């Protein structure tokens, strides 16, 4: 299947590549990557052709997978709440964030972590405004 390049695809593959590089440098193993992008799972697992715009990063991911145990799995976007929180946190920030403990994470992020630990389901809702005439 031919994949159309997108900024989202490039950003996600770079994040995965850099995250795995961090794991390798800090001697983490048995890594599980969870993504809400089935496209990304299929590209990394070699099911789909690698778009040229991400070929270097995907190659880096494959090299790291040869050195440590890495599993890539798909999950529904409702499971992406914490990742969305962190992405929004750094969106307009030019520096670097590093959290070494839960206490370092802003309170909203800690709430998401605690909900996840408690297996509290997250239900995405959308409010519809109805106009009356």
N, CA, C and O atoms as CSV, one atom per row, in Angstrom:
chain,resi,resn,atom,element,x,y,z
A,1,UNK,N,N,0.838,-1.166,0.000
A,1,UNK,CA,C,0.000,0.000,0.000
A,1,UNK,C,C,0.890,1.238,0.000
A,1,UNK,O,O,1.841,1.316,0.777
A,2,UNK,N,N,0.592,2.194,-0.856
A,2,UNK,CA,C,1.362,3.442,-0.910
A,2,UNK,C,C,0.804,4.410,0.126
A,2,UNK,O,O,-0.403,4.645,0.189
A,3,UNK,N,N,1.691,4.962,0.928
A,3,UNK,CA,C,1.296,5.881,1.989
A,3,UNK,C,C,1.629,7.304,1.576
A,3,UNK,O,O,2.737,7.581,1.116
A,4,UNK,N,N,0.674,8.200,1.741
A,4,UNK,CA,C,0.903,9.611,1.457
A,4,UNK,C,C,1.609,10.221,2.666
A,4,UNK,O,O,1.197,10.014,3.808
A,5,UNK,N,N,2.681,10.978,2.400
A,5,UNK,CA,C,3.434,11.610,3.483
A,5,UNK,C,C,2.574,12.665,4.172
A,5,UNK,O,O,1.756,13.327,3.534
A,6,UNK,N,N,2.767,12.811,5.463
A,6,UNK,CA,C,2.073,13.859,6.199
A,6,UNK,C,C,2.965,14.347,7.326
A,6,UNK,O,O,3.857,13.636,7.789
A,7,UNK,N,N,2.710,15.562,7.754
A,7,UNK,CA,C,3.469,16.122,8.864
A,7,UNK,C,C,3.269,15.281,10.114
A,7,UNK,O,O,4.212,15.080,10.880
A,8,UNK,N,N,2.061,14.789,10.331
A,8,UNK,CA,C,1.763,13.959,11.495
A,8,UNK,C,C,2.589,12.686,11.470
A,8,UNK,O,O,3.137,12.278,12.494
A,9,UNK,N,N,2.681,12.064,10.321
A,9,UNK,CA,C,3.463,10.835,10.175
A,9,UNK,C,C,4.933,11.092,10.500
A,9,UNK,O,O,5.559,10.316,11.222
A,10,UNK,N,N,5.476,12.175,9.971
A,10,UNK,CA,C,6.876,12.518,10.219
A,10,UNK,C,C,7.098,12.786,11.704
A,10,UNK,O,O,8.073,12.304,12.280
A,11,UNK,N,N,6.206,13.546,12.324
A,11,UNK,CA,C,6.348,13.859,13.751
A,11,UNK,C,C,6.284,12.600,14.600
A,11,UNK,O,O,7.066,12.439,15.536
A,12,UNK,N,N,5.360,11.711,14.279
A,12,UNK,CA,C,5.216,10.500,15.092
A,12,UNK,C,C,6.416,9.571,14.948
A,12,UNK,O,O,6.890,9.021,15.942
A,13,UNK,N,N,6.912,9.388,13.734
A,13,UNK,CA,C,8.052,8.487,13.557
A,13,UNK,C,C,9.303,9.075,14.206
A,13,UNK,O,O,10.131,8.330,14.733
A,14,UNK,N,N,9.453,10.400,14.175
A,14,UNK,CA,C,10.600,11.025,14.851
A,14,UNK,C,C,10.495,10.837,16.361
A,14,UNK,O,O,11.494,10.561,17.025
A,15,UNK,N,N,9.298,10.985,16.899
A,15,UNK,CA,C,9.104,10.796,18.343
A,15,UNK,C,C,9.427,9.363,18.751
A,15,UNK,O,O,10.072,9.141,19.776
A,16,UNK,N,N,8.987,8.397,17.964
A,16,UNK,CA,C,9.274,6.991,18.267
A,16,UNK,C,C,10.769,6.727,18.172
A,16,UNK,O,O,11.342,6.072,19.042
A,17,UNK,N,N,11.397,7.230,17.125
A,17,UNK,CA,C,12.830,7.030,16.937
A,17,UNK,C,C,13.632,7.630,18.092
A,17,UNK,O,O,14.524,6.978,18.635
A,18,UNK,N,N,13.319,8.863,18.465
A,18,UNK,CA,C,14.039,9.518,19.560
A,18,UNK,C,C,13.758,8.835,20.897
A,18,UNK,O,O,14.654,8.714,21.733
A,19,UNK,N,N,12.525,8.390,21.101
A,19,UNK,CA,C,12.194,7.672,22.331
A,19,UNK,C,C,12.961,6.371,22.449
A,19,UNK,O,O,13.453,6.027,23.523
A,20,UNK,N,N,13.064,5.646,21.342
A,20,UNK,CA,C,13.827,4.393,21.361
A,20,UNK,C,C,15.315,4.651,21.554
A,20,UNK,O,O,15.997,3.881,22.230
A,21,UNK,N,N,15.823,5.728,20.965
A,21,UNK,CA,C,17.228,6.083,21.162
A,21,UNK,C,C,17.492,6.361,22.637
A,21,UNK,O,O,18.514,5.944,23.183
A,22,UNK,N,N,16.565,7.069,23.276
A,22,UNK,CA,C,16.683,7.343,24.714
A,22,UNK,C,C,16.696,6.037,25.506
A,22,UNK,O,O,17.509,5.865,26.414
A,23,UNK,N,N,15.795,5.118,25.162
A,23,UNK,CA,C,15.738,3.818,25.849
A,23,UNK,C,C,17.044,3.053,25.683
A,23,UNK,O,O,17.544,2.458,26.637
A,24,UNK,N,N,17.595,3.069,24.475
A,24,UNK,CA,C,18.853,2.377,24.207
A,24,UNK,C,C,19.992,2.983,25.033
A,24,UNK,O,O,20.760,2.256,25.663
A,25,UNK,N,N,20.095,4.308,25.026
A,25,UNK,CA,C,21.169,4.993,25.755
A,25,UNK,C,C,21.070,4.802,27.265
A,25,UNK,O,O,22.082,4.839,27.965
A,26,UNK,N,N,19.854,4.600,27.767
A,26,UNK,CA,C,19.647,4.453,29.207
A,26,UNK,C,C,19.421,3.004,29.621
A,26,UNK,O,O,18.971,2.726,30.733
A,27,UNK,N,N,19.741,2.085,28.712
A,27,UNK,CA,C,19.729,0.645,28.983
A,27,UNK,C,C,18.352,0.095,29.367
A,27,UNK,O,O,18.247,-0.804,30.201
A,28,UNK,N,N,17.300,0.643,28.753
A,28,UNK,CA,C,15.967,0.078,28.929
A,28,UNK,C,C,15.782,-1.015,27.891
A,28,UNK,O,O,16.298,-0.917,26.778
A,29,UNK,N,N,15.054,-2.045,28.250
A,29,UNK,CA,C,14.773,-3.112,27.288
A,29,UNK,C,C,13.320,-3.537,27.452
A,29,UNK,O,O,12.611,-3.039,28.327
A,30,UNK,N,N,12.886,-4.459,26.605
A,30,UNK,CA,C,11.486,-4.910,26.610
A,30,UNK,C,C,10.531,-3.720,26.498
A,30,UNK,O,O,9.658,-3.525,27.343
A,31,UNK,N,N,10.713,-2.946,25.459
A,31,UNK,CA,C,9.953,-1.722,25.226
A,31,UNK,C,C,8.670,-2.045,24.472
A,31,UNK,O,O,8.671,-2.837,23.530
A,32,UNK,N,N,7.584,-1.423,24.898
A,32,UNK,CA,C,6.309,-1.520,24.186
A,32,UNK,C,C,5.951,-0.114,23.716
A,32,UNK,O,O,5.795,0.803,24.522
A,33,UNK,N,N,5.823,0.040,22.411
A,33,UNK,CA,C,5.403,1.311,21.827
A,33,UNK,C,C,3.927,1.177,21.502
A,33,UNK,O,O,3.518,0.266,20.782
A,34,UNK,N,N,3.132,2.091,22.038
A,34,UNK,CA,C,1.707,2.101,21.740
A,34,UNK,C,C,1.403,3.345,20.923
A,34,UNK,O,O,1.809,4.450,21.283
A,35,UNK,N,N,0.696,3.162,19.835
A,35,UNK,CA,C,0.337,4.282,18.976
A,35,UNK,C,C,-1.099,4.119,18.501
A,35,UNK,O,O,-1.588,3.007,18.305
A,36,UNK,N,N,-1.762,5.260,18.320
A,36,UNK,CA,C,-3.115,5.202,17.775
A,36,UNK,C,C,-3.096,5.236,16.249
A,36,UNK,O,O,-4.146,5.318,15.612
A,37,UNK,N,N,-1.903,5.174,15.671
A,37,UNK,CA,C,-1.749,5.190,14.219
A,37,UNK,C,C,-1.471,3.776,13.695
A,37,UNK,O,O,-0.350,3.277,13.787
A,38,UNK,N,N,-2.495,3.154,13.154
A,38,UNK,CA,C,-2.307,1.831,12.554
A,38,UNK,C,C,-1.341,1.932,11.376
A,38,UNK,O,O,-0.604,0.990,11.084
A,39,UNK,N,N,-1.351,3.078,10.708
A,39,UNK,CA,C,-0.417,3.329,9.611
A,39,UNK,C,C,1.026,3.197,10.108
A,39,UNK,O,O,1.859,2.567,9.458
A,40,UNK,N,N,1.310,3.800,11.271
A,40,UNK,CA,C,2.663,3.754,11.826
A,40,UNK,C,C,3.055,2.328,12.189
A,40,UNK,O,O,4.181,1.912,11.920
A,41,UNK,N,N,2.149,1.580,12.792
A,41,UNK,CA,C,2.432,0.183,13.145
A,41,UNK,C,C,2.783,-0.606,11.894
A,41,UNK,O,O,3.768,-1.345,11.882
A,42,UNK,N,N,1.988,-0.458,10.844
A,42,UNK,CA,C,2.218,-1.213,9.609
A,42,UNK,C,C,3.503,-0.795,8.894
A,42,UNK,O,O,4.152,-1.627,8.261
A,43,UNK,N,N,3.874,0.470,8.986
A,43,UNK,CA,C,5.134,0.923,8.378
A,43,UNK,C,C,6.314,0.343,9.143
A,43,UNK,O,O,7.234,-0.209,8.539
A,44,UNK,N,N,6.296,0.462,10.471
A,44,UNK,CA,C,7.415,-0.035,11.282
A,44,UNK,C,C,7.542,-1.546,11.179
A,44,UNK,O,O,8.651,-2.076,11.125
A,45,UNK,N,N,6.412,-2.241,11.152
A,45,UNK,CA,C,6.446,-3.706,11.075
A,45,UNK,C,C,6.689,-4.228,9.665
A,45,UNK,O,O,6.753,-5.440,9.462
A,46,UNK,N,N,6.826,-3.333,8.687
A,46,UNK,CA,C,7.149,-3.752,7.332
A,46,UNK,C,C,5.974,-4.267,6.524
A,46,UNK,O,O,6.163,-4.856,5.459
A,47,UNK,N,N,4.762,-4.052,7.018
A,47,UNK,CA,C,3.570,-4.483,6.284
A,47,UNK,C,C,3.318,-3.542,5.106
A,47,UNK,O,O,2.914,-3.980,4.029
A,48,UNK,N,N,3.557,-2.257,5.319
A,48,UNK,CA,C,3.373,-1.254,4.283
A,48,UNK,C,C,4.723,-0.671,3.873
A,48,UNK,O,O,5.684,-0.689,4.642
A,49,UNK,N,N,4.773,-0.159,2.663
A,49,UNK,CA,C,5.984,0.472,2.133
A,49,UNK,C,C,6.332,1.717,2.957
A,49,UNK,O,O,5.449,2.463,3.381
A,50,UNK,N,N,7.618,1.922,3.172
A,50,UNK,CA,C,8.088,3.064,3.962
A,50,UNK,C,C,8.148,4.304,3.074
A,50,UNK,O,O,8.858,4.298,2.068
A,51,UNK,N,N,7.414,5.373,3.422
A,51,UNK,CA,C,7.514,6.615,2.651
A,51,UNK,C,C,8.925,7.193,2.756
A,51,UNK,O,O,9.556,7.104,3.809
A,52,UNK,N,N,9.416,7.780,1.676
A,52,UNK,CA,C,10.787,8.286,1.656
A,52,UNK,C,C,11.034,9.312,2.747
A,52,UNK,O,O,12.146,9.403,3.267
A,53,UNK,N,N,10.004,10.096,3.109
A,53,UNK,CA,C,10.184,11.178,4.087
A,53,UNK,C,C,10.497,10.673,5.497
A,53,UNK,O,O,10.970,11.436,6.339
A,54,UNK,N,N,10.234,9.396,5.754
A,54,UNK,CA,C,10.500,8.841,7.091
A,54,UNK,C,C,11.446,7.647,7.037
A,54,UNK,O,O,11.626,6.949,8.035
A,55,UNK,N,N,12.046,7.415,5.886
A,55,UNK,CA,C,12.867,6.207,5.725
A,55,UNK,C,C,14.086,6.187,6.651
A,55,UNK,O,O,14.461,5.125,7.147
A,56,UNK,N,N,14.702,7.334,6.888
A,56,UNK,CA,C,15.877,7.375,7.772
A,56,UNK,C,C,15.472,7.026,9.202
A,56,UNK,O,O,16.134,6.225,9.861
A,57,UNK,N,N,14.379,7.630,9.680
A,57,UNK,CA,C,13.930,7.363,11.043
A,57,UNK,C,C,13.464,5.921,11.210
A,57,UNK,O,O,13.754,5.291,12.228
A,58,UNK,N,N,12.748,5.394,10.224
A,58,UNK,CA,C,12.294,4.002,10.308
A,58,UNK,C,C,13.503,3.066,10.304
A,58,UNK,O,O,13.510,2.061,11.014
A,59,UNK,N,N,14.522,3.391,9.509
A,59,UNK,CA,C,15.754,2.597,9.523
A,59,UNK,C,C,16.404,2.605,10.898
A,59,UNK,O,O,16.893,1.577,11.367
A,60,UNK,N,N,16.408,3.766,11.541
A,60,UNK,CA,C,16.952,3.876,12.900
A,60,UNK,C,C,16.148,3.020,13.881
A,60,UNK,O,O,16.718,2.353,14.744
A,61,UNK,N,N,14.835,3.044,13.742
A,61,UNK,CA,C,13.967,2.218,14.595
A,61,UNK,C,C,14.290,0.743,14.401
A,61,UNK,O,O,14.384,-0.008,15.372
A,62,UNK,N,N,14.461,0.330,13.155
A,62,UNK,CA,C,14.782,-1.079,12.869
A,62,UNK,C,C,16.133,-1.478,13.459
A,62,UNK,O,O,16.281,-2.581,13.986
A,63,UNK,N,N,17.121,-0.578,13.372
A,63,UNK,CA,C,18.440,-0.888,13.953
A,63,UNK,C,C,18.348,-1.051,15.470
A,63,UNK,O,O,18.967,-1.948,16.043
A,64,UNK,N,N,17.584,-0.190,16.107
A,64,UNK,CA,C,17.426,-0.299,17.562
A,64,UNK,C,C,16.667,-1.569,17.921
A,64,UNK,O,O,16.977,-2.215,18.923
A,65,UNK,N,N,15.672,-1.934,17.109
A,65,UNK,CA,C,14.920,-3.173,17.365
A,65,UNK,C,C,15.812,-4.403,17.255
A,65,UNK,O,O,15.517,-5.439,17.851
A,66,UNK,N,N,16.894,-4.297,16.503
A,66,UNK,CA,C,17.847,-5.407,16.425
A,66,UNK,C,C,18.669,-5.538,17.707
A,66,UNK,O,O,19.240,-6.595,17.973
A,67,UNK,N,N,18.731,-4.464,18.503
A,67,UNK,CA,C,19.562,-4.448,19.706
A,67,UNK,C,C,18.779,-4.701,20.997
A,67,UNK,O,O,19.297,-5.313,21.930
A,68,UNK,N,N,17.538,-4.232,21.046
A,68,UNK,CA,C,16.709,-4.434,22.235
A,68,UNK,C,C,15.325,-4.909,21.814
A,68,UNK,O,O,14.922,-4.744,20.662
A,69,UNK,N,N,14.615,-5.491,22.749
A,69,UNK,CA,C,13.271,-5.994,22.473
A,69,UNK,C,C,12.287,-4.826,22.404
A,69,UNK,O,O,12.104,-4.100,23.381
A,70,UNK,N,N,11.657,-4.654,21.242
A,70,UNK,CA,C,10.697,-3.574,21.035
A,70,UNK,C,C,9.467,-4.152,20.349
A,70,UNK,O,O,9.570,-4.803,19.310
A,71,UNK,N,N,8.308,-3.907,20.942
A,71,UNK,CA,C,7.041,-4.323,20.335
A,71,UNK,C,C,6.231,-3.066,20.039
A,71,UNK,O,O,6.117,-2.175,20.881
A,72,UNK,N,N,5.674,-3.005,18.845
A,72,UNK,CA,C,4.844,-1.874,18.440
A,72,UNK,C,C,3.414,-2.373,18.345
A,72,UNK,O,O,3.131,-3.354,17.657
A,73,UNK,N,N,2.514,-1.690,19.044
A,73,UNK,CA,C,1.122,-2.139,19.001
A,73,UNK,C,C,0.171,-0.960,18.839
A,73,UNK,O,O,0.462,0.166,19.243
A,74,UNK,N,N,-0.958,-1.254,18.244
A,74,UNK,CA,C,-1.977,-0.254,17.964
A,74,UNK,C,C,-3.000,-0.226,19.092
A,74,UNK,O,O,-3.328,-1.267,19.662
A,75,UNK,N,N,-3.501,0.955,19.414
A,75,UNK,CA,C,-4.605,1.082,20.356
A,75,UNK,C,C,-5.510,2.203,19.881
A,75,UNK,O,O,-5.104,3.037,19.070
A,76,UNK,N,N,-6.718,2.222,20.378
A,76,UNK,CA,C,-7.678,3.237,19.968
A,76,UNK,C,C,-7.282,4.602,20.515
A,76,UNK,O,O,-6.615,4.693,21.546
A,77,UNK,N,N,-7.686,5.644,19.836
A,77,UNK,CA,C,-7.237,6.989,20.198
A,77,UNK,C,C,-7.661,7.415,21.595
A,77,UNK,O,O,-7.040,8.309,22.169
A,78,UNK,N,N,-8.700,6.805,22.163
A,78,UNK,CA,C,-9.091,7.139,23.527
A,78,UNK,C,C,-7.996,6.782,24.527
A,78,UNK,O,O,-7.958,7.330,25.629
A,79,UNK,N,N,-7.114,5.875,24.152
A,79,UNK,CA,C,-5.992,5.514,25.009
A,79,UNK,C,C,-4.828,6.477,24.894
A,79,UNK,O,O,-3.789,6.279,25.522
A,80,UNK,N,N,-4.995,7.511,24.101
A,80,UNK,CA,C,-3.916,8.445,23.789
A,80,UNK,C,C,-3.968,9.720,24.633
A,80,UNK,O,O,-3.275,10.690,24.325
A,81,UNK,N,N,-4.767,9.729,25.676
A,81,UNK,CA,C,-5.002,10.945,26.446
A,81,UNK,C,C,-3.722,11.543,27.019
A,81,UNK,O,O,-3.509,12.751,26.919
A,82,UNK,N,N,-2.876,10.721,27.612
A,82,UNK,CA,C,-1.648,11.234,28.221
A,82,UNK,C,C,-0.687,11.772,27.156
A,82,UNK,O,O,-0.075,12.823,27.344
A,83,UNK,N,N,-0.558,11.059,26.052
A,83,UNK,CA,C,0.308,11.537,24.967
A,83,UNK,C,C,-0.211,12.865,24.414
A,83,UNK,O,O,0.577,13.763,24.119
A,84,UNK,N,N,-1.531,12.992,24.272
A,84,UNK,CA,C,-2.116,14.255,23.818
A,84,UNK,C,C,-1.804,15.380,24.803
A,84,UNK,O,O,-1.494,16.501,24.400
A,85,UNK,N,N,-1.889,15.070,26.094
A,85,UNK,CA,C,-1.588,16.070,27.121
A,85,UNK,C,C,-0.157,16.583,26.965
A,85,UNK,O,O,0.077,17.792,26.951
A,86,UNK,N,N,0.803,15.650,26.848
A,86,UNK,CA,C,2.207,16.057,26.725
A,86,UNK,C,C,2.460,16.800,25.416
A,86,UNK,O,O,3.225,17.763,25.392
A,87,UNK,N,N,1.832,16.367,24.338
A,87,UNK,CA,C,2.007,17.053,23.051
A,87,UNK,C,C,1.502,18.490,23.143
A,87,UNK,O,O,2.152,19.414,22.652
A,88,UNK,N,N,0.346,18.677,23.771
A,88,UNK,CA,C,-0.196,20.025,23.928
A,88,UNK,C,C,0.653,20.865,24.877
A,88,UNK,O,O,0.763,22.079,24.703
A,89,UNK,N,N,1.247,20.232,25.870
A,89,UNK,CA,C,2.089,20.936,26.836
A,89,UNK,C,C,3.298,21.572,26.155
A,89,UNK,O,O,3.661,22.706,26.467
A,90,UNK,N,N,3.915,20.855,25.236
A,90,UNK,CA,C,5.147,21.357,24.618
A,90,UNK,C,C,4.924,22.046,23.278
A,90,UNK,O,O,5.876,22.540,22.673
A,91,UNK,N,N,3.678,22.085,22.804
A,91,UNK,CA,C,3.400,22.614,21.473
A,91,UNK,C,C,3.989,24.012,21.268
A,91,UNK,O,O,4.603,24.277,20.234
A,92,UNK,N,N,3.808,24.898,22.234
A,92,UNK,CA,C,4.304,26.274,22.088
A,92,UNK,C,C,5.534,26.546,22.937
A,92,UNK,O,O,5.848,27.704,23.216
A,93,UNK,N,N,6.232,25.498,23.351
A,93,UNK,CA,C,7.394,25.649,24.216
A,93,UNK,C,C,8.640,25.290,23.433
A,93,UNK,O,O,8.715,24.212,22.844
A,94,UNK,N,N,9.631,26.192,23.419
A,94,UNK,CA,C,10.830,25.969,22.610
A,94,UNK,C,C,11.916,25.200,23.344
A,94,UNK,O,O,12.921,24.832,22.736
A,95,UNK,N,N,11.742,24.952,24.623
A,95,UNK,CA,C,12.778,24.284,25.404
A,95,UNK,C,C,12.554,22.792,25.507
A,95,UNK,O,O,11.946,22.168,24.638
A,96,UNK,N,N,13.063,22.237,26.594
A,96,UNK,CA,C,12.976,20.800,26.828
A,96,UNK,C,C,12.316,20.550,28.172
A,96,UNK,O,O,12.625,21.216,29.159
A,97,UNK,N,N,11.412,19.594,28.203
A,97,UNK,CA,C,10.821,19.133,29.453
A,97,UNK,C,C,11.424,17.778,29.776
A,97,UNK,O,O,11.630,16.954,28.884
A,98,UNK,N,N,11.704,17.549,31.048
A,98,UNK,CA,C,12.124,16.217,31.479
A,98,UNK,C,C,11.467,15.950,32.823
A,98,UNK,O,O,11.651,16.703,33.779
A,99,UNK,N,N,10.698,14.866,32.885
A,99,UNK,CA,C,10.007,14.488,34.110
A,99,UNK,C,C,10.643,13.219,34.643
A,99,UNK,O,O,10.657,12.194,33.962
A,100,UNK,N,N,11.167,13.281,35.857
A,100,UNK,CA,C,11.828,12.116,36.443
A,100,UNK,C,C,10.939,11.409,37.451
A,100,UNK,O,O,11.269,10.314,37.906
A,101,UNK,N,N,9.817,12.021,37.806
A,101,UNK,CA,C,8.873,11.391,38.728
A,101,UNK,C,C,7.483,11.952,38.464
A,101,UNK,O,O,7.331,12.951,37.761
A,102,UNK,N,N,6.473,11.306,39.031
A,102,UNK,CA,C,5.101,11.792,38.865
A,102,UNK,C,C,4.935,13.198,39.423
A,102,UNK,O,O,4.143,13.981,38.898
A,103,UNK,N,N,5.670,13.526,40.479
A,103,UNK,CA,C,5.547,14.844,41.092
A,103,UNK,C,C,6.020,15.956,40.157
A,103,UNK,O,O,5.608,17.106,40.310
A,104,UNK,N,N,6.868,15.632,39.204
A,104,UNK,CA,C,7.351,16.622,38.240
A,104,UNK,C,C,6.312,16.941,37.165
A,104,UNK,O,O,6.387,17.984,36.514
A,105,UNK,N,N,5.359,16.055,36.984
A,105,UNK,CA,C,4.337,16.211,35.943
A,105,UNK,C,C,3.275,17.188,36.448
A,105,UNK,O,O,2.873,17.099,37.608
A,106,UNK,N,N,2.812,18.118,35.608
A,106,UNK,CA,C,1.735,19.024,36.022
A,106,UNK,C,C,0.506,18.246,36.500
A,106,UNK,O,O,0.284,17.108,36.086
A,107,UNK,N,N,-0.288,18.870,37.372
A,107,UNK,CA,C,-1.400,18.173,38.031
A,107,UNK,C,C,-2.376,17.535,37.044
A,107,UNK,O,O,-2.865,16.434,37.294
A,108,UNK,N,N,-2.666,18.199,35.936
A,108,UNK,CA,C,-3.591,17.618,34.952
A,108,UNK,C,C,-3.041,16.301,34.393
A,108,UNK,O,O,-3.790,15.344,34.196
A,109,UNK,N,N,-1.751,16.261,34.145
A,109,UNK,CA,C,-1.114,15.036,33.664
A,109,UNK,C,C,-1.132,13.940,34.717
A,109,UNK,O,O,-1.340,12.768,34.401
A,110,UNK,N,N,-0.909,14.328,35.985
A,110,UNK,CA,C,-0.954,13.336,37.073
A,110,UNK,C,C,-2.343,12.722,37.198
A,110,UNK,O,O,-2.475,11.531,37.484
A,111,UNK,N,N,-3.383,13.533,36.983
A,111,UNK,CA,C,-4.759,13.007,37.034
A,111,UNK,C,C,-4.949,11.934,35.967
A,111,UNK,O,O,-5.551,10.892,36.229
A,112,UNK,N,N,-4.441,12.186,34.773
A,112,UNK,CA,C,-4.561,11.213,33.683
A,112,UNK,C,C,-3.814,9.932,34.043
A,112,UNK,O,O,-4.311,8.832,33.804
A,113,UNK,N,N,-2.623,10.075,34.617
A,113,UNK,CA,C,-1.833,8.907,35.024
A,113,UNK,C,C,-2.587,8.095,36.068
A,113,UNK,O,O,-2.642,6.868,35.983
A,114,UNK,N,N,-3.169,8.776,37.056
A,114,UNK,CA,C,-3.900,8.069,38.115
A,114,UNK,C,C,-5.143,7.370,37.565
A,114,UNK,O,O,-5.469,6.263,37.995
A,115,UNK,N,N,-5.839,8.001,36.620
A,115,UNK,CA,C,-6.997,7.356,35.996
A,115,UNK,C,C,-6.560,6.092,35.270
A,115,UNK,O,O,-7.241,5.068,35.323
A,116,UNK,N,N,-5.418,6.173,34.592
A,116,UNK,CA,C,-4.910,5.018,33.862
A,116,UNK,C,C,-4.518,3.899,34.825
A,116,UNK,O,O,-4.830,2.732,34.585
A,117,UNK,N,N,-3.837,4.252,35.910
A,117,UNK,CA,C,-3.431,3.248,36.901
A,117,UNK,C,C,-4.641,2.563,37.526
A,117,UNK,O,O,-4.601,1.373,37.838
A,118,UNK,N,N,-5.714,3.324,37.706
A,118,UNK,CA,C,-6.922,2.773,38.310
A,118,UNK,C,C,-7.847,2.103,37.310
A,118,UNK,O,O,-8.962,1.710,37.655
A,119,UNK,N,N,-7.383,1.969,36.060
A,119,UNK,CA,C,-8.191,1.382,34.986
A,119,UNK,C,C,-9.533,2.088,34.809
A,119,UNK,O,O,-10.534,1.465,34.456
A,120,UNK,N,N,-9.537,3.403,35.060
A,120,UNK,CA,C,-10.738,4.192,34.851
A,120,UNK,C,C,-10.866,4.480,33.365
A,120,UNK,O,O,-9.959,5.059,32.767
A,121,UNK,N,N,-11.978,4.085,32.763
A,121,UNK,CA,C,-12.106,4.297,31.314
A,121,UNK,C,C,-12.224,5.777,30.975
A,121,UNK,O,O,-12.800,6.565,31.725
A,122,UNK,N,N,-11.672,6.123,29.847
A,122,UNK,CA,C,-11.770,7.483,29.337
A,122,UNK,C,C,-12.744,7.458,28.173
A,122,UNK,O,O,-12.567,6.706,27.214
A,123,UNK,N,N,-13.759,8.276,28.264
A,123,UNK,CA,C,-14.756,8.337,27.195
A,123,UNK,C,C,-14.685,9.720,26.583
A,123,UNK,O,O,-14.887,10.729,27.259
A,124,UNK,N,N,-14.398,9.751,25.308
A,124,UNK,CA,C,-14.302,11.019,24.592
A,124,UNK,C,C,-15.723,11.482,24.276
A,124,UNK,O,O,-16.511,10.738,23.691
A,125,UNK,N,N,-16.042,12.712,24.666
A,125,UNK,CA,C,-17.379,13.245,24.415
A,125,UNK,C,C,-17.273,14.518,23.589
A,125,UNK,O,O,-16.236,15.181,23.556
A,126,UNK,N,N,-18.355,14.833,22.936
A,126,UNK,CA,C,-18.395,16.047,22.131
A,126,UNK,C,C,-19.715,16.744,22.412
A,126,UNK,O,O,-20.782,16.138,22.306
A,127,UNK,N,N,-19.639,18.016,22.770
A,127,UNK,CA,C,-20.840,18.779,23.041
A,127,UNK,C,C,-21.340,19.368,21.733
A,127,UNK,O,O,-20.575,19.950,20.963
A,128,UNK,N,N,-22.617,19.212,21.496
A,128,UNK,CA,C,-23.231,19.754,20.285
A,128,UNK,C,C,-24.096,20.930,20.698
A,128,UNK,O,O,-25.001,20.797,21.522
A,129,UNK,N,N,-23.807,22.074,20.117
A,129,UNK,CA,C,-24.608,23.262,20.411
A,129,UNK,C,C,-25.832,23.258,19.518
A,129,UNK,O,O,-25.732,23.152,18.295
A,130,UNK,N,N,-26.974,23.375,20.142
A,130,UNK,CA,C,-28.198,23.452,19.344
A,130,UNK,C,C,-28.740,24.865,19.459
A,130,UNK,O,O,-28.841,25.422,20.553
A,131,UNK,N,N,-29.076,25.419,18.346
A,131,UNK,CA,C,-29.603,26.785,18.356
A,131,UNK,C,C,-31.119,26.738,18.323
A,131,UNK,O,O,-31.720,25.931,17.613
A,132,UNK,N,N,-31.715,27.605,19.092
A,132,UNK,CA,C,-33.177,27.688,19.107
A,132,UNK,C,C,-33.590,28.955,18.392
A,132,UNK,O,O,-32.931,29.989,18.502
A,133,UNK,N,N,-34.669,28.869,17.669
A,133,UNK,CA,C,-35.122,30.035,16.901
A,133,UNK,C,C,-36.328,30.634,17.518
A,133,UNK,O,O,-36.853,31.625,17.011
